[in-house]
């Protein structure tokens, strides 16, 4: 089945997720530099705990963004190959899109997941022999 629209939406969402991770890393570096300057100026002993907790939070968010991007590329390749478990990927895309609905990649993943769930597979018409066999058993 042709799922070109869903494929493109997922690829664009994964690319936006990677771009978000890159910009997020740059933001974290600048924010970390500012926190380092403030902590070194104040000579506060609680600064190390604050700085390490901020680094852990930024690292977890970065890893989540990268994992979402990787899953987006995997889902896009499976959908392009028209795998049998497309509905599983559709549900996961809907969940991922719902969790990050405030971002553009969340909206793209949610839209692609909904399109995958609602698109029906075309029914192959029965041949004359198959329709006769079906009426015999009914």
N, C-alpha and C positions, 0 to 999 in steps of 0.2 A: 504494500500500500504506500502511496506517496504521502510522506509526512514531512515535506520540505519546510513548511511554515514552522512547525514545532522544532525541527532541527535548527533552523536559523535563530529562533527565539532563545533556545537553550545555549547555543554557541555565543550569542551576543551577551546573554546573562553571565556566562562563565568568564568571558573576556572582561566584562565590567567588574566581576568579582576579583579578578587578578589586579585590575587597575586600582580598585578600592584597597586591596592589600598593599600595593606599592605606595599609594598616597598615605595610607594609614601608617606605614612604617616611617615615611618621611615626617609625618606629623608627630609620631612618637619620639623620634630622634630629637626634633626641635623642642618638644615638651620636656623630654628628659634632660636636655641641656639647660633649660630654664629652671627646672627643679633642682638640678645639681648646683647651679649658681646660687639659688635661694638658700639651699641647705648649707652650702659651704660658707655663705655670708653670715648665717645665723648661729653656726656652731652648735646646733641642737643635736642631742644624742638620739632623739626619736626620728631623725631624718633618714637614717639607714633603713629602718623598718618601713617607713612611708615609701621610700624610693624602691625598695625591693617589691613591695606589694603592687605598686604601679607597673613595674616591669613585668610582673607575673600576669597582671590583668591584660596588658597590651599584647603579651606573647600568646595568651589563650585566644584572644579575639583574632589575632593575625593567623593563628593555626586554623581556626574555624573558617575564616575567609578562604584560605588556601584549600582546605578540605572541600568546601562547597564548590570551588572552581574545578577541582579535580573530578568530583562527582558529576558536575555539569558536563564536562568533556566525555566522561564515560557514558553517561546517559545519552548524550547526543550520538555517540558512535553506535550504541546499541539500538537506538531508534532508527538510525540511518540504515542499519542492517536488517531492520524489521524483525527483531527478536520476538520470541513468543511471549515474553514477560513484560511487554510494553506497559501494561496496566500497573505493574509494580513500580516501574520508574515514574509513571504518571502520578501515583499517590505520593511517592517520595518527593517529587518536584513540587506538588501542591503543599506538602508540609514545609519544605524548605522555603518556598515562596511566602507562605503564611508567617513563618518565623521572622522573615526579613522584609515584610511588606512595605516598610518605609523607604526602602532603597529601590533603585531602578532594577537591579538584578532580581530582587524579590518579586517585583511585579512581572518581570519577564518569565521567571520560573513558574509563577502561579498561572499565568496565561497559557504557557506551553502545557502545563499539567492538565489544566481544564480542557484544552483542545484535544489532548491525547485521550482523556477519559470519554469525551463526548463524541469523538469520531468513531463511526461504526464501520466495521469491516464489511466489504461488499459481499453479498450472498451469491454464490455460484449457482446459476440456474441448473436445475435438474435436467438430465438427458431423458429421452423418451423411455429408455429401459429402466432407469432409476425411478421415474414417476410411476411406471406400471408396477414395479416391485413394491413401492410404498403403498399403493392402493390395495394390493393383495393382502398385506398384513394389517390393514386398518379395519 
